[in-house]
Amino acid sequence: MSLIRRNTGLFPSILNDVFTPDWFGGVDSYNQRVPAVNIREGEKEFTLELAVPGQKKEDFNVEVDNDVMTISMETKDETSEKDGEYTRREFNYEAFERSLMLPESVKEEKIKAKYNDGILKFKVMKKEEAKKRPPKVIEVG
């Protein structure tokens, strides 16, 4: 068991709230790691990548509701060893949840996800009217 010293005064509490890693997008409110998201915009789609090594594709849950895509993962592992009089049990629990607001210019029904080599990758297709087109040149007469 670890003992954690907490400051109960107002000033240290404000400093702890301001300088928590959450302000930089790395830790959620439960002090668990949240993978960073790389987003690249192409002509026809957005590509999103999250680095989440050591998982299986079955560990992930992805939902889209009201233009918000929520990516979550939860794994539990328990091992137990018995050697004579000694017993050792270890628990491992990992989880995260990340929500991303989708722009109106995407087709929610055309989102594809793939997990390969520790990278969870999404292809989010754009609507036809949102695709980049070359500017139309208008001749001045």
C-alpha positions as CSV (number, residue, x, y, z in Angstrom):
1,M,0.0,0.0,0.0
2,S,1.2,3.5,-0.8
3,L,0.6,6.5,1.4
4,I,-0.1,9.7,-0.5
5,R,0.2,13.0,1.1
6,R,-2.5,15.5,0.1
7,N,-2.5,19.2,0.7
8,T,-5.9,20.3,2.0
9,G,-5.4,24.1,1.8
10,L,-7.0,26.2,-1.0
11,F,-3.8,27.4,-2.6
12,P,-2.2,23.9,-3.2
13,S,-5.5,22.6,-4.4
14,I,-5.8,25.3,-7.1
15,L,-2.2,24.7,-8.2
16,N,-2.9,20.9,-8.4
17,D,-6.0,21.6,-10.6
18,V,-4.2,24.0,-12.9
19,F,-1.0,22.0,-13.4
20,T,-2.4,18.5,-13.8
21,P,-1.4,16.7,-17.0
22,D,-5.1,16.8,-18.1
23,W,-4.6,20.4,-19.2
24,F,-2.2,19.0,-21.8
25,G,-4.5,16.2,-23.0
26,G,-2.5,13.3,-21.6
27,V,-4.4,12.0,-18.6
28,D,-8.2,11.7,-18.0
29,S,-10.0,12.7,-14.9
30,Y,-9.3,9.3,-13.3
31,N,-5.5,9.7,-13.7
32,Q,-5.3,7.0,-16.4
33,R,-3.4,7.5,-19.6
34,V,-5.4,8.6,-22.6
35,P,-3.8,8.0,-26.0
36,A,-3.1,11.1,-28.1
37,V,-4.8,11.3,-31.4
38,N,-3.1,12.2,-34.7
39,I,-5.5,13.7,-37.2
40,R,-4.7,14.2,-40.8
41,E,-7.0,15.8,-43.4
42,G,-6.9,14.5,-46.9
43,E,-8.8,15.4,-50.0
44,K,-11.5,12.8,-49.5
45,E,-11.2,11.7,-45.8
46,F,-9.8,12.4,-42.4
47,T,-7.4,9.8,-40.9
48,L,-7.2,9.4,-37.1
49,E,-4.5,7.4,-35.4
50,L,-4.2,6.3,-31.7
51,A,-1.2,4.5,-30.3
52,V,-2.5,1.7,-28.1
53,P,0.0,-1.1,-28.1
54,G,-0.5,-4.5,-26.6
55,Q,-4.3,-4.8,-27.1
56,K,-6.6,-6.9,-29.3
57,K,-9.1,-5.4,-31.7
58,E,-11.9,-7.0,-29.6
59,D,-10.8,-4.8,-26.6
60,F,-12.1,-1.6,-28.3
61,N,-15.6,-0.1,-28.4
62,V,-16.4,2.7,-30.8
63,E,-19.7,4.6,-30.9
64,V,-21.0,7.6,-32.8
65,D,-23.9,9.5,-31.3
66,N,-24.9,13.1,-32.2
67,D,-21.7,13.9,-34.1
68,V,-19.5,12.6,-31.2
69,M,-17.3,9.6,-31.7
70,T,-16.4,7.9,-28.5
71,I,-13.5,5.4,-28.5
72,S,-13.1,3.3,-25.4
73,M,-11.0,0.3,-24.3
74,E,-11.1,-1.9,-21.2
75,T,-9.0,-5.0,-20.3
76,K,-8.8,-7.0,-17.1
77,D,-6.2,-9.6,-16.4
78,E,-5.7,-11.8,-13.3
79,T,-2.9,-14.2,-12.7
80,S,-2.4,-16.5,-9.7
81,E,0.6,-18.6,-8.8
82,K,0.9,-21.1,-5.9
83,D,4.3,-22.4,-4.8
84,G,4.3,-24.3,-1.6
85,E,3.0,-22.0,1.2
86,Y,3.2,-18.9,-0.9
87,T,0.5,-17.6,-3.2
88,R,0.8,-14.7,-5.5
89,R,-2.1,-13.0,-7.2
90,E,-1.8,-10.1,-9.6
91,F,-4.4,-8.0,-11.1
92,N,-4.0,-5.8,-14.2
93,Y,-6.7,-3.3,-15.3
94,E,-6.4,-0.9,-18.2
95,A,-9.1,1.4,-19.5
96,F,-9.6,4.7,-21.4
97,E,-12.3,6.6,-23.1
98,R,-11.7,9.4,-25.6
99,S,-14.5,11.4,-27.2
100,L,-14.0,13.4,-30.4
101,M,-16.5,15.9,-32.0
102,L,-17.0,15.1,-35.6
103,P,-17.4,17.9,-38.1
104,E,-20.7,18.2,-40.1
105,S,-18.7,17.5,-43.2
106,V,-18.2,13.7,-42.6
107,K,-20.3,10.7,-43.4
108,E,-20.9,9.0,-40.0
109,E,-22.0,5.8,-41.8
110,K,-18.7,5.6,-43.7
111,I,-16.3,5.5,-40.7
112,K,-13.9,2.5,-40.8
113,A,-11.6,1.3,-38.1
114,K,-8.6,-1.0,-38.2
115,Y,-6.1,-2.1,-35.5
116,N,-2.7,-3.2,-36.6
117,D,0.8,-3.2,-34.9
118,G,-0.5,-1.2,-31.9
119,I,-2.1,1.6,-33.9
120,L,-5.9,2.0,-34.0
121,K,-6.6,3.8,-37.3
122,F,-9.8,5.4,-38.5
123,K,-10.8,6.5,-42.0
124,V,-13.6,9.1,-41.8
125,M,-14.9,9.9,-45.2
126,K,-16.0,13.4,-46.1
127,K,-19.4,14.3,-47.7
128,E,-19.2,15.1,-51.4
129,E,-19.8,18.8,-50.9
130,A,-17.0,19.0,-48.3
131,K,-14.2,17.6,-50.5
132,K,-11.6,20.1,-51.6
133,R,-12.0,21.2,-55.1
134,P,-9.8,23.5,-57.2
135,P,-11.0,27.1,-57.2
136,K,-13.1,28.1,-60.2
137,V,-11.5,30.8,-62.3
138,I,-13.9,33.5,-63.3
139,E,-12.9,35.6,-66.3
140,V,-13.5,39.3,-65.9
141,G,-15.0,40.8,-69.0
